[in-house]
Amino acid sequence: MTNTKKEINKGYDLLVEPSRIFPKDYLIANFPLEGTAELLDFFLLKKNRKKAYITFAIGVNNDAISLPNAPFGGFFILEKIHSESIDWFISRIQSHLKVRGIKSIEITNAPKPYEENCDLINYLLFKNGFRQENVLCHQFFIGKKKIKKWSSQEQTKYERKIADSEISTSCTAITNFSFLKSIKEWNKGRGFEVKLEENRIIQQVAEYPERYFLISLFYDDQVIAHCLAVKLFDDTIYYFLSAIDPKTTVKNVGEILLYQLFKLAAEQKVKLIDLGSSDLGKFANHPLLFFKSRFSNDNSNKITWTKMI
């Protein structure tokens, strides 16, 4: 076994560099973070080819987080590699961080639709002494052709609901951020606390305006619902923020919002819609899980791992 490991890992090396150097499709990965000393990429190299990477925000409190205040961070495998090489990569990252004086590591791995090796990586983190800190179940609709087919098949039904409800809809680029206040107030009115980092969102939209879309519903010229959709990757749509005015008496608003999201996804020709998690802290949000199940064809867990080193 020892000989096998030496042979597999022969020629591999660890490269650490500022994250802005290596371009990534995941828009959050290269974005600067407040309260962190630096943002670093850790690469598994072989013959100067990047085989895998993870990005860490190095905090002023001697912690390393991949990535704070983002939907997820975690490992991404760029080329097929052996499990022992990933294991070696995890071990080397820990050694490097320890030398830098880091005391704790936190990693939130992307769910499997984003990274097909997710389950293997989670297993290897567990075997390296990481502790499972949190689990969120994300619901997805996967498949470019399936998204297009769903939008086409459901169009007549939902357009009739829109007409019957006398709703008007819009899906636009973001030109102002007043909708954030509405989302916050409406969710608070429904008993939900939503933490919005408004400055961070504004900065991200300014840097990646083509990746953000605001879906809004109107009744009697008054806005009654918002949904912020984000292309986390060029071929994915993330259902980031949404809210419905608790005072509205209009029916089917939640369904119509998601129908508009599917229309956008079909127009953008993405292969994946991420409907996010449905969670109430200590408890699963079963009503929301059931509602989203009507618009999803896959579930995958997003796991957060921690370790003191």
C-alpha positions, 0 to 999 in steps of 0.5 A, a space after each residue: 500500500 505504501 509503495 502504491 501511494 508513493 507511485 500515485 503521488 510521484 510528481 505532485 506538488 502544492 502551489 499557493 498563490 493569490 486568488 486573482 491570478 487564476 481566472 475561475 468561472 465561479 464568480 464568488 471565488 475571486 471576489 475580495 472579502 472584508 475582514 480577511 488578510 488575503 484570499 489564496 488559491 491552493 492548487 494540486 500540480 503535476 507537471 505544472 498542470 493544475 489538477 484541483 484547487 480550493 480557495 481560502 480566505 485567510 482571516 485575521 483571527 488565524 482561521 482559514 475559510 473556504 469561502 465565507 459569506 458565499 453559497 459554498 467554497 470547497 474543492 474543485 477537481 479540474 482533471 481526473 485524479 486518484 483518491 490518494 492524490 486528493 488525500 495527499 492534497 488535503 494533507 499538504 494544505 493542512 501542513 501549509 496552513 499550520 506553518 502559516 499559524 492558522 489554528 482552524 479550517 472551515 470548508 463548505 463543499 459544493 453540492 454534487 451537481 457542481 462537483 461530481 467528486 463531492 462524495 469522495 472529497 467529503 469522505 476524505 475530509 472525514 478521514 483527515 479528522 474534519 468534523 461535520 459542522 452543518 448539512 444543508 439539502 439543496 434542491 436542483 433541476 438538472 439538464 439543459 434539454 429538460 429545463 427547456 422542455 419543462 418551460 415549453 410544456 408548462 408555458 400555457 398553464 402558467 401564462 393562464 395563471 398570470 392572466 387570470 391573476 392580472 399579474 405583470 412580470 419583469 426580468 431585468 438587469 439590476 439598475 437599483 437596489 431598492 428591492 433588497 429593502 423590500 425582500 428584507 421587510 417582506 421576509 421579516 413580515 413572514 417571521 423570517 430573518 434574512 441577513 443581507 450584506 447589501 454592500 457586498 451584493 452591490 459590489 458583486 453586481 457592479 463587477 459581474 452585471 451580466 450574471 445577475 437578474 431581478 425577477 419581479 411580479 406586479 399587481 395593480 402597478 404595485 410590486 408584490 414579489 421579487 427574486 434575485 437569480 445569479 449565474 454562479 457559473 456560466 451554465 448555472 442559475 442560483 435562486 439566491 433571494 426571494 420574497 413575497 409581500 405578505 399583504 398580497 391576496 394574489 394566488 400562485 405568486 410563488 409558482 409564478 416566480 419559479 416559472 419566470 426563473 425557469 423561463 430565464 434559465 431556458 433563455 440563458 441555456 443553462 444546464 442547472 437550476 439551484 433552488 437552494 436549501 429549505 432550512 429553519 436552523 435546527 429544523 427542516 422547512 418541510 412545507 418549502 421542501 415540498 413546494 420546491 419538489 414540484 420544481 426539482 428533479 434532484 437533491 444534494 447535500 452541502 456539507 460544512 467541515 471544520 478542524 482545529 490544527 
